[in-house]
Amino acid sequence: MARLKEEIAAYEEMCNDLELEHFGEWVVFRDKKLAGTYDSFDMAAEDAVKRFGRGPYLIRKVGAPPLTLPASVLYRTNNVLS
């Protein structure tokens, strides 16, 4: 969890510049650096998983408030509920 807090801090430090240049786009932060910008969450997530595996990394929409997801979404499995 500490590494994710570092990614959030790096995003917040760059937030003003990101809002000027990438407002409404999705960004990925890894190792306290901007790793990429994307047009959609799906594109950001797909590239982040391909490049970094399970993480941790931060995916955030520039200009949007932070999103909190329930643990069931964060740790979902491939099992289908009946």
N, C-alpha and C positions, 0 to 999 in steps of 0.2 A: 504494500500500500504506500510505502514511503516513496518508491520510484514514481508512482502515479502522481503523487503530490508534487514531485519535482517537474513532471511534464505539465501539470496544470499551472505551476508557477512560471514556467518558461512561456506558456501560451499567454498568460496574463501580462507578462513583461512585454510581449510583442503585440498585444491586443490592438493598440492604437494604429500601428502600421498595418496590421492585417486588415483592420476595418477600412482603411483607406484603399488598399490594393486588392483585397479579396473578399469584400463584404458579400455574404450570402453563399460563399463557397465552403466546402468542407476541408478541414486541414487535419493532418496527422503529425503528432509530435512524438519523437523517440529520442532518447538520450539528451533531453533538454534542447533539441533542435527541431526546426521545421523540417519534416521529412517529405512533405508533398502537399499539393492543393488539388482539389477534385470538385467536379460538378455535382456529385451525389454522394450520399452516405455509402451506398453499395459499392461505388467505385473506390472510395477511401478504405472501406473495410476489406475489400478483396485484395487491394494492393498491400495494405498493412499486414494482413495474414500471410500473403505470399512472401513478403520481404522479411517479416519479423516473427512469424509464428504466432503463438498465443499471447505474446506481449510481455510486459505491459507497454502500452502506448496509449496516447490520447487521441481520440477522434472527436472533433468539435466543429460545429457550424459557426462560422465567423459572424458575429453580430447577434447570435441567438443566446438566450440565457442558458446556463448549464442544465443538462438533462439528467435526471436521476432515474435509473432503470431498476426494476425489482430484480432480486437475485435469480428468480426463475428465468428471466430473459438473459441475464448475464451469463448464467451457467447452464443454459439449456442443452439437452442432449438430443440425439437423433431419434429418440423413442417417440412414437406417435401415441398420443393419448386416445383412448377409446371413448 
